[in-house]
Amino acid sequence: MSSILPRKNEEYGSKEYWDQRYSQESDDASFDWFKSYDDVADIMRSIIPNKDARILMLGCGNSKLSEEMYDDGYKNIVNTDYSGILIEKMRQRHEQARPEMEWHEMDIRDIVFDADSFDVAIDKGTMDAMMTTKGDVWDPPQEVIDNCSREVNEVLRVLRKSGGVFIYITFGQPHFRRRYLTRPGTTLEVREMGEAFHYYMYILRTG
Ligand SMILES: C[S@@+](CC[C@H](N)C(=O)[O-])C[C@H]1O[C@@H](n2cnc3c(N)ncnc32)[C@H](O)[C@@H]1O
C-alpha cells in the first residue's frame, strides 16, 4: 500500500494529488485498487472471450491489471490516465516488454478517440476517485453527478454500439452506482465479489 495518502478524502478527486503521488513514488511502484487481475481473471475471460478485443483502460494508475491482462493474451490495450507523470513512467516501464500496449495522457470525461472504436472499456476505481468530493453520498453534489455522467457518456460513445462492454470494478454498492449506469438501449448486470468486504463488478453492455 502506498504511504502517500491524502490529507482529506476529497483530494482523491484532484489531478494535483495524483500527479504529486506519482512523482513521489519510485519508478517501479505499483498498487492495485480493490482487486488484482488474479481475482477477476476467470470472469474477465468469460466476458471478453476474444483476446484481440480493443480495450480502453480508464484511469490505469500504476496498477498491474493492464500488464497482467497483456501477459494473458490481451495485447490490444489502450491505457489512459489524466496524470501525465504517471503515463510517462508507465510507458517507459512497459515499452520494451509490452510494445503493443498504448499509453495516453487523457481525461476520461473528454476522451479523444473515435466513436465506435473499442470493444471493451474498464474502470477500476477511477469513477470512485471522482466521487470523493465533499458532500452527502446519499445526495451527491451536482459536480459528482456531472463528472460520472460525462465519463459514462464518453465510454458509451467510444464503445461499439453492438456487443460493446463497459466493466466497472468498485466498492460502491448498487444503490450509489446504478444511477450512472442505467441508460436506454443498454443492459446492466451487477456481480458481487469478496467475502468479508464486498466489491462489485458492474457490466454494462451496449445493444
Ligand atoms: C483509485 S486510482 C485507480 C487506479 C487503477 N485503475 C487501479 O485499479 O489500481 C484512480 C486513477 O484514476 C486517475 N484519474 C482520476 N480521475 C481521472 C480522470 N477524470 N481522467 C483520467 N484519469 C483519472 C488517477 O490519476 C488515478 O491514477
Ligand as a Chemical Component Dictionary entry (heavy atoms), coordinates in Angstrom:
data_LIG
# 
_chem_comp.id                   LIG 
_chem_comp.type                 NON-POLYMER 
_chem_comp.pdbx_formal_charge   0 
_chem_comp.three_letter_code    LIG 
# 
loop_
_chem_comp_atom.comp_id 
_chem_comp_atom.atom_id 
_chem_comp_atom.alt_atom_id 
_chem_comp_atom.type_symbol 
_chem_comp_atom.charge 
_chem_comp_atom.model_Cartn_x 
_chem_comp_atom.model_Cartn_y 
_chem_comp_atom.model_Cartn_z 
_chem_comp_atom.pdbx_ordinal 
LIG C1  C1  C 0  -8.083  4.979  -7.463  1  
LIG S1  S1  S 1  -6.890  5.094  -8.748  2  
LIG C2  C2  C 0  -7.193  3.561  -9.634  3  
LIG C3  C3  C 0  -6.002  3.121  -10.469 4  
LIG C4  C4  C 0  -6.141  1.793  -11.168 5  
LIG N1  N1  N 0  -7.275  1.789  -12.097 6  
LIG C5  C5  C 0  -6.253  0.630  -10.218 7  
LIG O1  O1  O 0  -7.164  -0.164 -10.339 8  
LIG O2  O2  O -1 -5.409  0.467  -9.343  9  
LIG C6  C6  C 0  -7.621  6.322  -9.811  10 
LIG C7  C7  C 0  -6.777  6.682  -11.030 11 
LIG O3  O3  O 0  -7.589  7.417  -11.918 12 
LIG C8  C8  C 0  -6.915  8.576  -12.361 13 
LIG N2  N2  N 0  -7.994  9.549  -12.632 14 
LIG C9  C9  C 0  -8.848  10.122 -11.735 15 
LIG N3  N3  N 0  -9.734  10.914 -12.370 16 
LIG C10 C10 C 0  -9.433  10.853 -13.691 17 
LIG C11 C11 C 0  -9.985  11.457 -14.850 18 
LIG N4  N4  N 0  -11.015 12.313 -14.775 19 
LIG N5  N5  N 0  -9.429  11.161 -16.053 20 
LIG C12 C12 C 0  -8.377  10.303 -16.137 21 
LIG N6  N6  N 0  -7.805  9.705  -15.079 22 
LIG C13 C13 C 0  -8.332  9.971  -13.856 23 
LIG C14 C14 C 0  -5.932  8.957  -11.270 24 
LIG O4  O4  O 0  -4.827  9.682  -11.769 25 
LIG C15 C15 C 0  -5.553  7.546  -10.745 26 
LIG O5  O5  O 0  -4.442  7.048  -11.434 27 
# 
loop_
_chem_comp_bond.comp_id 
_chem_comp_bond.atom_id_1 
_chem_comp_bond.atom_id_2 
_chem_comp_bond.value_order 
_chem_comp_bond.pdbx_ordinal 
LIG C1  S1  SING 1  
LIG S1  C2  SING 2  
LIG S1  C6  SING 3  
LIG C2  C3  SING 4  
LIG C3  C4  SING 5  
LIG C4  N1  SING 6  
LIG C4  C5  SING 7  
LIG C5  O1  DOUB 8  
LIG C5  O2  SING 9  
LIG C6  C7  SING 10 
LIG C7  O3  SING 11 
LIG C7  C15 SING 12 
LIG O3  C8  SING 13 
LIG C8  N2  SING 14 
LIG C8  C14 SING 15 
LIG N2  C9  SING 16 
LIG N2  C13 SING 17 
LIG C9  N3  DOUB 18 
LIG N3  C10 SING 19 
LIG C10 C11 SING 20 
LIG C10 C13 DOUB 21 
LIG C11 N4  SING 22 
LIG C11 N5  DOUB 23 
LIG N5  C12 SING 24 
LIG C12 N6  DOUB 25 
LIG N6  C13 SING 26 
LIG C14 O4  SING 27 
LIG C14 C15 SING 28 
LIG C15 O5  SING 29 
# 
